Amino acid sequence: MKKNLLVIVLLIGLHVYSLAQTTPTHAKKPTTSATSSKPSTAAVPKTASTASPTKKDGTPDMRYKSNKDAAKAAPATTHTKKDGTPDKRYKENKK
């Protein structure tokens, strides 16, 4: 009797485990309709900061040449500390 109960529990457990590994065939992806709740991107005006390709978080996408060139072309003219004040260890800041 114990062996039969153990086999039944084992078979039910394996069946439940196998169902968890596959996606159900009746699950459907939501379809997009013409009246979507997302705001359209056409209404957002283009500004100078959004002219170059950016990632979703708004930082420049460095896969594009225009962003790489802009990063190389803007070196810091003076050395500054973390708080933004000039670093007096450098000659150009001692004036």
C-alpha positions in Angstrom: 0.0 0.0 0.0 2.8 2.4 0.9 4.6 1.6 -2.4 1.5 2.3 -4.4 0.9 5.6 -2.7 4.6 6.6 -3.2 4.4 5.7 -6.9 1.2 7.7 -7.4 2.6 10.8 -5.6 5.8 10.5 -7.7 3.9 10.3 -11.0 1.7 13.3 -10.0 4.9 15.2 -9.0 6.6 14.5 -12.3 3.5 15.4 -14.3 3.3 18.8 -12.5 7.0 19.4 -13.0 6.8 18.7 -16.7 3.9 21.1 -17.1 5.9 23.9 -15.4 8.7 23.5 -18.0 6.6 24.3 -21.1 4.5 27.3 -21.9 0.8 26.7 -22.3 -0.4 26.7 -25.9 -3.5 28.6 -25.1 -1.6 31.6 -23.7 -1.8 34.5 -26.2 0.3 37.6 -26.4 -1.6 40.8 -26.1 -2.3 42.4 -29.5 -1.6 46.0 -30.1 -4.5 48.1 -31.2 -4.8 51.5 -32.9 -5.9 53.0 -29.6 -2.9 52.2 -27.6 -2.4 53.8 -24.1 1.3 54.7 -24.9 1.9 58.3 -25.8 3.0 58.9 -29.4 6.6 59.9 -30.0 5.6 62.3 -32.8 4.3 64.8 -30.2 7.7 65.1 -28.5 9.6 68.0 -30.0 13.2 67.3 -31.1 15.8 69.2 -29.1 19.5 69.5 -29.4 20.1 66.9 -26.7 17.8 64.3 -28.4 19.3 64.9 -31.9 21.9 62.1 -31.4 20.8 58.5 -30.8 20.2 57.8 -27.2 19.4 54.7 -25.1 16.1 54.3 -23.2 17.6 55.9 -20.1 18.5 59.0 -22.0 22.3 58.5 -22.1 24.1 58.8 -25.5 24.3 55.5 -27.3 28.1 54.9 -27.9 27.5 52.5 -30.7 27.1 55.5 -33.1 30.0 57.4 -34.5 28.4 60.8 -33.9 28.2 60.1 -30.1 31.8 58.8 -30.0 33.1 61.9 -31.8 31.2 64.2 -29.4 32.7 62.4 -26.4 36.2 62.7 -27.8 35.8 66.4 -28.8 34.8 67.7 -25.4 37.9 67.3 -23.2 37.9 69.2 -19.9 39.7 72.5 -20.2 40.6 72.8 -16.5 41.1 70.2 -13.9 38.4 70.3 -11.2 37.8 68.5 -7.9 34.7 66.4 -7.2 32.9 69.4 -5.8 33.5 71.4 -9.0 36.1 73.8 -7.7 39.4 74.3 -9.6 42.2 71.9 -8.6 45.1 74.1 -7.6 47.7 71.4 -8.2 47.7 72.2 -11.9 49.4 75.2 -13.4 46.4 76.5 -15.4 44.3 76.7 -12.3 46.8 78.7 -10.2 46.2 82.0 -12.0 
